[in-house]
Amino acid sequence: MAHSEATKRAPVDVLITAPLPVVGAEATGNLIFHRLWEAPDASTFLDEVGPRIRGIAAGGRVQIDAEVLDRLPAVEIIASFGVGYDRVDVAAARDRGMIVTNTPDVLTEEVADLAFGLLIATLRQLPQADRFVREGHWLSRPFPLSASLRGRTVGILGLGRIGKAIARRLDASAVKVVYHGRTQQADVPYDYYASPLAMAHAVDTLVLVAPGTAETDGLINAEVLAALGPTGVLINVARGSVVDETALVKALQNRTILAAGLDVFQDEPKVPADLIALDNVVLLPHVGSGSTYTRDAMGQLVLDNLVAWFQGQPPLTPVPETPLEISKRA
């Protein structure tokens, strides 16, 4: 996949799988976008354009798996929209010598803001209080007292960029923070727990920021929720797959835990009716990074990765699984 001067100047065909904020930027870097979501038949569309596609801007719910990649033999780079890149089969891409990039950093503070806001909304029952006023109940009685952030211990599952940004907000709120991750970090001031279960026993609030991988699938199960206890609160801004959703519904129904705030679900956008029926859960439609400001920045980074690669430069934000010898080709 060496880049010649001719390749740098030639138009580059890029498949874009969802209406990301890079649409309309075709003039940048001599890229030609082929919009998969506009095709009447995706399979026929890939048959037509697949052989000449050299890059993918991956977003939405389209999975970039081995079967798709086999239909796109000329692809060199997959630029995924979002810090999580579980929509891409990274192993299949790596085996084919393809770069995979994501969009870290530009969404860190936005997602941390949302996670902190969701925690407060869940504890103080802000959506419920809003409904209380709108439905006229305040005319006849006061709103019930809520739980509080005061005096809590918060365990963060996944102390990466976003986890640390959430921890900073909790530090400013004078709340004790602990964490669990794949490895203990020497340069952080928070206590480390070797497992989610051990951490759940030690805290009353869990904030999930771990990636959705095979290792984290169902990591927060019935046992962990029971350990969290009847005053426990679960906040998930990670991936729906990290939580055993059936166990969570039961824990909320039975008051095994106090409440939950969820921005992600196992089968988005389908949310179980049993969750919707509960009044001790705050439900959001996966909007962690969902501001115009941040989504534009994420789209720009997708574009910048594609442009850099096709101008013969290394990608800006390759994922860790991309071998160094591939990401440094130029």
PAMI-434832 format. One record per residue (C-alpha): z, x, y; residue in three letters. Coordinates in nm, 2 decimals. Layout:
<site z="Z" x="X" y="Y" rest="Ala"/>
...
END
This chain:
<site z="0.00" x="0.00" y="0.00" rest="Met"/>
<site z="-0.07" x="0.29" y="0.24" rest="Ala"/>
<site z="-0.17" x="0.18" y="0.58" rest="His"/>
<site z="-0.49" x="0.32" y="0.73" rest="Ser"/>
<site z="-0.59" x="0.29" y="1.10" rest="Glu"/>
<site z="-0.85" x="0.04" y="0.99" rest="Ala"/>
<site z="-0.59" x="-0.18" y="0.82" rest="Thr"/>
<site z="-0.37" x="-0.17" y="1.13" rest="Lys"/>
<site z="-0.66" x="-0.31" y="1.34" rest="Arg"/>
<site z="-0.78" x="-0.57" y="1.09" rest="Ala"/>
<site z="-0.65" x="-0.92" y="1.10" rest="Pro"/>
<site z="-0.38" x="-0.98" y="0.84" rest="Val"/>
<site z="-0.35" x="-1.31" y="0.65" rest="Asp"/>
<site z="0.01" x="-1.43" y="0.63" rest="Val"/>
<site z="0.14" x="-1.74" y="0.44" rest="Leu"/>
<site z="0.40" x="-1.93" y="0.63" rest="Ile"/>
<site z="0.59" x="-2.18" y="0.41" rest="Thr"/>
<site z="0.77" x="-2.40" y="0.67" rest="Ala"/>
<site z="0.74" x="-2.47" y="1.05" rest="Pro"/>
<site z="0.94" x="-2.17" y="1.16" rest="Leu"/>
<site z="0.98" x="-2.06" y="1.52" rest="Pro"/>
<site z="0.70" x="-1.80" y="1.47" rest="Val"/>
<site z="0.44" x="-2.07" y="1.47" rest="Val"/>
<site z="0.20" x="-2.01" y="1.76" rest="Gly"/>
<site z="0.25" x="-1.64" y="1.76" rest="Ala"/>
<site z="-0.07" x="-1.56" y="1.58" rest="Glu"/>
<site z="-0.19" x="-1.33" y="1.85" rest="Ala"/>
<site z="0.10" x="-1.10" y="1.79" rest="Thr"/>
<site z="0.02" x="-0.81" y="1.56" rest="Gly"/>
<site z="-0.32" x="-0.96" y="1.47" rest="Asn"/>
<site z="-0.16" x="-1.20" y="1.22" rest="Leu"/>
<site z="-0.34" x="-1.51" y="1.09" rest="Ile"/>
<site z="-0.09" x="-1.77" y="0.97" rest="Phe"/>
<site z="-0.18" x="-2.01" y="0.68" rest="His"/>
<site z="0.05" x="-2.31" y="0.70" rest="Arg"/>
<site z="0.15" x="-2.41" y="0.35" rest="Leu"/>
<site z="0.33" x="-2.73" y="0.46" rest="Trp"/>
<site z="0.02" x="-2.87" y="0.62" rest="Glu"/>
<site z="-0.19" x="-2.84" y="0.30" rest="Ala"/>
<site z="-0.26" x="-3.17" y="0.12" rest="Pro"/>
<site z="-0.22" x="-2.99" y="-0.21" rest="Asp"/>
<site z="-0.02" x="-2.67" y="-0.22" rest="Ala"/>
<site z="-0.16" x="-2.55" y="-0.55" rest="Ser"/>
<site z="-0.52" x="-2.59" y="-0.43" rest="Thr"/>
<site z="-0.43" x="-2.43" y="-0.10" rest="Phe"/>
<site z="-0.29" x="-2.12" y="-0.28" rest="Leu"/>
<site z="-0.60" x="-2.10" y="-0.50" rest="Asp"/>
<site z="-0.81" x="-2.08" y="-0.18" rest="Glu"/>
<site z="-0.61" x="-1.84" y="0.03" rest="Val"/>
<site z="-0.38" x="-1.67" y="-0.22" rest="Gly"/>
<site z="-0.59" x="-1.36" y="-0.30" rest="Pro"/>
<site z="-0.61" x="-1.25" y="0.07" rest="Arg"/>
<site z="-0.25" x="-1.32" y="0.17" rest="Ile"/>
<site z="-0.07" x="-0.99" y="0.25" rest="Arg"/>
<site z="0.25" x="-1.12" y="0.40" rest="Gly"/>
<site z="0.48" x="-1.42" y="0.36" rest="Ile"/>
<site z="0.70" x="-1.58" y="0.63" rest="Ala"/>
<site z="0.94" x="-1.76" y="0.40" rest="Ala"/>
<site z="1.15" x="-2.05" y="0.52" rest="Gly"/>
<site z="1.25" x="-2.41" y="0.42" rest="Gly"/>
<site z="1.30" x="-2.50" y="0.06" rest="Arg"/>
<site z="0.99" x="-2.33" y="-0.09" rest="Val"/>
<site z="1.10" x="-2.09" y="-0.36" rest="Gln"/>
<site z="0.91" x="-1.76" y="-0.37" rest="Ile"/>
<site z="0.94" x="-1.69" y="-0.74" rest="Asp"/>
<site z="0.75" x="-1.48" y="-0.99" rest="Ala"/>
<site z="0.50" x="-1.77" y="-1.05" rest="Glu"/>
<site z="0.42" x="-1.79" y="-0.68" rest="Val"/>
<site z="0.39" x="-1.42" y="-0.64" rest="Leu"/>
<site z="0.15" x="-1.40" y="-0.93" rest="Asp"/>
<site z="-0.08" x="-1.62" y="-0.73" rest="Arg"/>
<site z="-0.05" x="-1.39" y="-0.42" rest="Leu"/>
<site z="-0.14" x="-1.05" y="-0.57" rest="Pro"/>
<site z="-0.21" x="-0.88" y="-0.23" rest="Ala"/>
<site z="0.13" x="-0.95" y="-0.08" rest="Val"/>
<site z="0.31" x="-0.65" y="0.06" rest="Glu"/>
<site z="0.60" x="-0.80" y="0.25" rest="Ile"/>
<site z="0.81" x="-1.12" y="0.23" rest="Ile"/>
<site z="1.00" x="-1.19" y="0.56" rest="Ala"/>
<site z="1.26" x="-1.44" y="0.48" rest="Ser"/>
<site z="1.40" x="-1.66" y="0.76" rest="Phe"/>
<site z="1.78" x="-1.65" y="0.75" rest="Gly"/>
<site z="2.05" x="-1.40" y="0.65" rest="Val"/>
<site z="2.06" x="-1.55" y="0.30" rest="Gly"/>
<site z="1.74" x="-1.48" y="0.10" rest="Tyr"/>
<site z="1.81" x="-1.67" y="-0.23" rest="Asp"/>
<site z="1.48" x="-1.85" y="-0.18" rest="Arg"/>
<site z="1.31" x="-1.52" y="-0.28" rest="Val"/>
<site z="1.31" x="-1.38" y="-0.63" rest="Asp"/>
<site z="1.39" x="-1.03" y="-0.50" rest="Val"/>
<site z="1.37" x="-0.87" y="-0.85" rest="Ala"/>
<site z="1.02" x="-1.01" y="-0.90" rest="Ala"/>
<site z="0.92" x="-0.89" y="-0.56" rest="Ala"/>
<site z="1.07" x="-0.54" y="-0.62" rest="Arg"/>
<site z="0.89" x="-0.51" y="-0.95" rest="Asp"/>
<site z="0.56" x="-0.58" y="-0.77" rest="Arg"/>
<site z="0.64" x="-0.31" y="-0.50" rest="Gly"/>
<site z="0.69" x="-0.57" y="-0.23" rest="Met"/>
<site z="0.93" x="-0.55" y="0.07" rest="Ile"/>
<site z="1.18" x="-0.83" y="0.13" rest="Val"/>
<site z="1.34" x="-0.87" y="0.47" rest="Thr"/>
<site z="1.59" x="-1.11" y="0.61" rest="Asn"/>
<site z="1.73" x="-1.19" y="0.96" rest="Thr"/>
<site z="2.09" x="-1.05" y="0.98" rest="Pro"/>
<site z="2.29" x="-0.99" y="1.30" rest="Asp"/>
<site z="2.09" x="-1.23" y="1.53" rest="Val"/>
<site z="2.27" x="-1.53" y="1.37" rest="Leu"/>
<site z="2.61" x="-1.38" y="1.31" rest="Thr"/>
<site z="2.79" x="-1.51" y="1.62" rest="Glu"/>
<site z="2.63" x="-1.85" y="1.60" rest="Glu"/>
<site z="2.74" x="-1.91" y="1.24" rest="Val"/>
<site z="3.08" x="-1.77" y="1.31" rest="Ala"/>
<site z="3.11" x="-2.02" y="1.60" rest="Asp"/>
<site z="3.01" x="-2.30" y="1.38" rest="Leu"/>
<site z="3.25" x="-2.20" y="1.10" rest="Ala"/>
<site z="3.54" x="-2.18" y="1.34" rest="Phe"/>
<site z="3.45" x="-2.51" y="1.50" rest="Gly"/>
<site z="3.41" x="-2.67" y="1.16" rest="Leu"/>
<site z="3.76" x="-2.54" y="1.07" rest="Leu"/>
<site z="3.91" x="-2.70" y="1.38" rest="Ile"/>
<site z="3.72" x="-3.02" y="1.33" rest="Ala"/>
<site z="3.84" x="-3.05" y="0.97" rest="Thr"/>
<site z="4.20" x="-2.97" y="1.05" rest="Leu"/>
<site z="4.23" x="-3.18" y="1.36" rest="Arg"/>
<site z="4.01" x="-3.46" y="1.23" rest="Gln"/>
<site z="3.78" x="-3.46" y="1.53" rest="Leu"/>
<site z="3.49" x="-3.66" y="1.38" rest="Pro"/>
<site z="3.75" x="-3.92" y="1.25" rest="Gln"/>
<site z="3.91" x="-3.93" y="1.60" rest="Ala"/>
<site z="3.57" x="-3.99" y="1.76" rest="Asp"/>
<site z="3.50" x="-4.28" y="1.52" rest="Arg"/>
<site z="3.85" x="-4.42" y="1.59" rest="Phe"/>
<site z="3.77" x="-4.44" y="1.96" rest="Val"/>
<site z="3.41" x="-4.58" y="1.91" rest="Arg"/>
<site z="3.53" x="-4.85" y="1.68" rest="Glu"/>
<site z="3.80" x="-4.97" y="1.92" rest="Gly"/>
<site z="4.10" x="-4.89" y="1.71" rest="His"/>
<site z="4.27" x="-4.70" y="2.00" rest="Trp"/>
<site z="4.32" x="-5.03" y="2.17" rest="Leu"/>
<site z="4.57" x="-5.13" y="1.91" rest="Ser"/>
<site z="4.73" x="-4.82" y="1.78" rest="Arg"/>
<site z="4.75" x="-4.44" y="1.83" rest="Pro"/>
<site z="4.54" x="-4.20" y="1.62" rest="Phe"/>
<site z="4.75" x="-4.05" y="1.33" rest="Pro"/>
<site z="4.89" x="-3.70" y="1.37" rest="Leu"/>
<site z="4.67" x="-3.43" y="1.21" rest="Ser"/>
<site z="4.71" x="-3.10" y="1.03" rest="Ala"/>
<site z="4.70" x="-2.78" y="1.25" rest="Ser"/>
<site z="4.57" x="-2.43" y="1.25" rest="Leu"/>
<site z="4.91" x="-2.31" y="1.35" rest="Arg"/>
<site z="5.10" x="-2.13" y="1.09" rest="Gly"/>
<site z="4.81" x="-2.11" y="0.84" rest="Arg"/>
<site z="4.69" x="-1.81" y="0.64" rest="Thr"/>
<site z="4.31" x="-1.80" y="0.61" rest="Val"/>
<site z="4.13" x="-1.63" y="0.32" rest="Gly"/>
<site z="3.77" x="-1.53" y="0.39" rest="Ile"/>
<site z="3.55" x="-1.50" y="0.09" rest="Leu"/>
<site z="3.28" x="-1.25" y="0.19" rest="Gly"/>
<site z="3.39" x="-1.01" y="0.47" rest="Leu"/>
<site z="3.04" x="-0.91" y="0.58" rest="Gly"/>
<site z="2.90" x="-0.94" y="0.93" rest="Arg"/>
<site z="2.97" x="-1.32" y="0.96" rest="Ile"/>
<site z="3.30" x="-1.29" y="0.78" rest="Gly"/>
<site z="3.42" x="-1.03" y="1.02" rest="Lys"/>
<site z="3.30" x="-1.24" y="1.32" rest="Ala"/>
<site z="3.50" x="-1.54" y="1.19" rest="Ile"/>
<site z="3.80" x="-1.31" y="1.14" rest="Ala"/>
<site z="3.78" x="-1.20" y="1.50" rest="Arg"/>
<site z="3.80" x="-1.56" y="1.62" rest="Arg"/>
<site z="4.10" x="-1.62" y="1.39" rest="Leu"/>
<site z="4.27" x="-1.30" y="1.52" rest="Asp"/>
<site z="4.23" x="-1.44" y="1.88" rest="Ala"/>
<site z="4.40" x="-1.76" y="1.75" rest="Ser"/>
<site z="4.70" x="-1.57" y="1.62" rest="Ala"/>
<site z="4.62" x="-1.67" y="1.26" rest="Val"/>
<site z="4.68" x="-1.44" y="0.96" rest="Lys"/>
<site z="4.36" x="-1.34" y="0.78" rest="Val"/>
<site z="4.31" x="-1.20" y="0.43" rest="Val"/>
<site z="3.99" x="-1.16" y="0.23" rest="Tyr"/>
<site z="3.82" x="-1.12" y="-0.10" rest="His"/>
<site z="3.48" x="-0.95" y="-0.16" rest="Gly"/>
<site z="3.31" x="-0.74" y="-0.42" rest="Arg"/>
<site z="3.49" x="-0.43" y="-0.30" rest="Thr"/>
<site z="3.79" x="-0.35" y="-0.08" rest="Gln"/>
<site z="3.70" x="-0.22" y="0.27" rest="Gln"/>
<site z="3.90" x="0.07" y="0.40" rest="Ala"/>
<site z="3.83" x="0.01" y="0.76" rest="Asp"/>
<site z="3.96" x="-0.35" y="0.81" rest="Val"/>
<site z="4.31" x="-0.45" y="0.89" rest="Pro"/>
<site z="4.33" x="-0.75" y="0.65" rest="Tyr"/>
<site z="4.50" x="-0.77" y="0.31" rest="Asp"/>
<site z="4.26" x="-0.76" y="0.02" rest="Tyr"/>
<site z="4.28" x="-0.98" y="-0.30" rest="Tyr"/>
<site z="4.10" x="-0.88" y="-0.62" rest="Ala"/>
<site z="3.99" x="-1.23" y="-0.70" rest="Ser"/>
<site z="3.93" x="-1.57" y="-0.53" rest="Pro"/>
<site z="4.20" x="-1.72" y="-0.75" rest="Leu"/>
<site z="4.46" x="-1.46" y="-0.65" rest="Ala"/>
<site z="4.36" x="-1.52" y="-0.28" rest="Met"/>
<site z="4.38" x="-1.90" y="-0.32" rest="Ala"/>
<site z="4.74" x="-1.87" y="-0.44" rest="His"/>
<site z="4.83" x="-1.67" y="-0.13" rest="Ala"/>
<site z="4.66" x="-1.89" y="0.14" rest="Val"/>
<site z="4.63" x="-2.25" y="0.25" rest="Asp"/>
<site z="4.28" x="-2.22" y="0.40" rest="Thr"/>
<site z="3.96" x="-2.08" y="0.24" rest="Leu"/>
<site z="3.65" x="-2.00" y="0.44" rest="Val"/>
<site z="3.34" x="-1.92" y="0.23" rest="Leu"/>
<site z="3.08" x="-1.68" y="0.37" rest="Val"/>
<site z="2.96" x="-1.52" y="0.04" rest="Ala"/>
<site z="2.59" x="-1.52" y="-0.05" rest="Pro"/>
<site z="2.45" x="-1.76" y="-0.31" rest="Gly"/>
<site z="2.39" x="-1.54" y="-0.61" rest="Thr"/>
<site z="2.43" x="-1.56" y="-0.99" rest="Ala"/>
<site z="2.77" x="-1.39" y="-0.95" rest="Glu"/>
<site z="2.90" x="-1.64" y="-0.69" rest="Thr"/>
<site z="2.77" x="-1.95" y="-0.86" rest="Asp"/>
<site z="3.06" x="-2.19" y="-0.90" rest="Gly"/>
<site z="3.31" x="-1.93" y="-0.80" rest="Leu"/>
<site z="3.53" x="-2.18" y="-0.62" rest="Ile"/>
<site z="3.62" x="-2.40" y="-0.92" rest="Asn"/>
<site z="3.89" x="-2.65" y="-1.01" rest="Ala"/>
<site z="4.14" x="-2.37" y="-1.08" rest="Glu"/>
<site z="4.09" x="-2.21" y="-0.74" rest="Val"/>
<site z="4.11" x="-2.55" y="-0.56" rest="Leu"/>
<site z="4.44" x="-2.63" y="-0.75" rest="Ala"/>
<site z="4.57" x="-2.29" y="-0.64" rest="Ala"/>
<site z="4.49" x="-2.37" y="-0.28" rest="Leu"/>
<site z="4.73" x="-2.66" y="-0.30" rest="Gly"/>
<site z="4.79" x="-3.00" y="-0.14" rest="Pro"/>
<site z="4.79" x="-2.86" y="0.22" rest="Thr"/>
<site z="4.48" x="-2.66" y="0.14" rest="Gly"/>
<site z="4.15" x="-2.67" y="0.34" rest="Val"/>
<site z="3.81" x="-2.55" y="0.22" rest="Leu"/>
<site z="3.54" x="-2.45" y="0.47" rest="Ile"/>
<site z="3.19" x="-2.37" y="0.33" rest="Asn"/>
<site z="2.92" x="-2.22" y="0.55" rest="Val"/>
<site z="2.78" x="-2.00" y="0.27" rest="Ala"/>
<site z="2.58" x="-2.18" y="0.00" rest="Arg"/>
<site z="2.65" x="-2.50" y="-0.18" rest="Gly"/>
<site z="2.62" x="-2.31" y="-0.51" rest="Ser"/>
<site z="2.94" x="-2.11" y="-0.44" rest="Val"/>
<site z="3.15" x="-2.43" y="-0.50" rest="Val"/>
<site z="3.17" x="-2.64" y="-0.81" rest="Asp"/>
<site z="3.08" x="-2.96" y="-0.62" rest="Glu"/>
<site z="3.21" x="-3.20" y="-0.89" rest="Thr"/>
<site z="3.54" x="-3.02" y="-0.90" rest="Ala"/>
<site z="3.56" x="-3.03" y="-0.52" rest="Leu"/>
<site z="3.50" x="-3.41" y="-0.51" rest="Val"/>
<site z="3.78" x="-3.46" y="-0.76" rest="Lys"/>
<site z="4.01" x="-3.23" y="-0.56" rest="Ala"/>
<site z="3.95" x="-3.43" y="-0.24" rest="Leu"/>
<site z="3.98" x="-3.77" y="-0.41" rest="Gln"/>
<site z="4.30" x="-3.68" y="-0.58" rest="Asn"/>
<site z="4.44" x="-3.49" y="-0.28" rest="Arg"/>
<site z="4.47" x="-3.18" y="-0.48" rest="Thr"/>
<site z="4.36" x="-3.02" y="-0.15" rest="Ile"/>
<site z="4.40" x="-3.17" y="0.19" rest="Leu"/>
<site z="4.05" x="-3.16" y="0.33" rest="Ala"/>
<site z="3.71" x="-2.98" y="0.34" rest="Ala"/>
<site z="3.45" x="-2.90" y="0.60" rest="Gly"/>
<site z="3.10" x="-2.85" y="0.45" rest="Leu"/>
<site z="2.78" x="-2.73" y="0.61" rest="Asp"/>
<site z="2.61" x="-2.66" y="0.27" rest="Val"/>
<site z="2.56" x="-2.85" y="-0.05" rest="Phe"/>
<site z="2.44" x="-2.79" y="-0.41" rest="Gln"/>
<site z="2.12" x="-3.00" y="-0.38" rest="Asp"/>
<site z="2.04" x="-3.02" y="-0.01" rest="Glu"/>
<site z="1.96" x="-3.24" y="0.16" rest="Pro"/>
<site z="2.11" x="-3.47" y="-0.10" rest="Lys"/>
<site z="2.48" x="-3.51" y="-0.05" rest="Val"/>
<site z="2.68" x="-3.69" y="-0.33" rest="Pro"/>
<site z="2.78" x="-4.04" y="-0.24" rest="Ala"/>
<site z="3.13" x="-3.97" y="-0.35" rest="Asp"/>
<site z="3.16" x="-3.70" y="-0.08" rest="Leu"/>
<site z="3.01" x="-3.93" y="0.19" rest="Ile"/>
<site z="3.27" x="-4.20" y="0.10" rest="Ala"/>
<site z="3.56" x="-3.97" y="0.16" rest="Leu"/>
<site z="3.74" x="-3.95" y="0.50" rest="Asp"/>
<site z="3.91" x="-3.62" y="0.44" rest="Asn"/>
<site z="3.58" x="-3.42" y="0.45" rest="Val"/>
<site z="3.36" x="-3.32" y="0.75" rest="Val"/>
<site z="2.99" x="-3.31" y="0.65" rest="Leu"/>
<site z="2.73" x="-3.11" y="0.85" rest="Leu"/>
<site z="2.35" x="-3.09" y="0.77" rest="Pro"/>
<site z="2.33" x="-2.71" y="0.72" rest="His"/>
<site z="2.33" x="-2.63" y="1.09" rest="Val"/>
<site z="2.53" x="-2.30" y="1.09" rest="Gly"/>
<site z="2.26" x="-2.11" y="1.28" rest="Ser"/>
<site z="2.10" x="-2.43" y="1.42" rest="Gly"/>
<site z="2.08" x="-2.37" y="1.79" rest="Ser"/>
<site z="1.75" x="-2.32" y="1.97" rest="Thr"/>
<site z="1.86" x="-1.99" y="2.10" rest="Tyr"/>
<site z="1.95" x="-1.85" y="1.76" rest="Thr"/>
<site z="1.67" x="-2.00" y="1.56" rest="Arg"/>
<site z="1.42" x="-1.85" y="1.81" rest="Asp"/>
<site z="1.59" x="-1.51" y="1.77" rest="Ala"/>
<site z="1.56" x="-1.54" y="1.39" rest="Met"/>
<site z="1.19" x="-1.64" y="1.41" rest="Gly"/>
<site z="1.13" x="-1.34" y="1.64" rest="Gln"/>
<site z="1.29" x="-1.11" y="1.38" rest="Leu"/>
<site z="1.07" x="-1.25" y="1.10" rest="Val"/>
<site z="0.77" x="-1.18" y="1.32" rest="Leu"/>
<site z="0.89" x="-0.83" y="1.42" rest="Asp"/>
<site z="0.93" x="-0.74" y="1.05" rest="Asn"/>
<site z="0.58" x="-0.85" y="0.97" rest="Leu"/>
<site z="0.43" x="-0.68" y="1.28" rest="Val"/>
<site z="0.62" x="-0.35" y="1.22" rest="Ala"/>
<site z="0.50" x="-0.33" y="0.86" rest="Trp"/>
<site z="0.14" x="-0.41" y="0.93" rest="Phe"/>
<site z="0.14" x="-0.16" y="1.21" rest="Gln"/>
<site z="0.23" x="0.11" y="0.96" rest="Gly"/>
<site z="0.60" x="0.12" y="1.05" rest="Gln"/>
<site z="0.91" x="0.06" y="0.82" rest="Pro"/>
<site z="1.05" x="-0.29" y="0.82" rest="Pro"/>
<site z="1.34" x="-0.35" y="1.06" rest="Leu"/>
<site z="1.58" x="-0.53" y="0.83" rest="Thr"/>
<site z="1.49" x="-0.48" y="0.46" rest="Pro"/>
<site z="1.74" x="-0.64" y="0.22" rest="Val"/>
<site z="1.96" x="-0.40" y="0.02" rest="Pro"/>
<site z="1.78" x="-0.46" y="-0.31" rest="Glu"/>
<site z="1.45" x="-0.32" y="-0.16" rest="Thr"/>
<site z="1.42" x="0.04" y="-0.28" rest="Pro"/>
<site z="1.42" x="0.29" y="-0.01" rest="Leu"/>
<site z="1.10" x="0.45" y="-0.12" rest="Glu"/>
<site z="0.92" x="0.12" y="-0.07" rest="Ile"/>
<site z="1.08" x="0.03" y="0.26" rest="Ser"/>
<site z="0.99" x="0.37" y="0.41" rest="Lys"/>
<site z="0.62" x="0.36" y="0.32" rest="Arg"/>
<site z="0.41" x="0.38" y="0.63" rest="Ala"/>
END
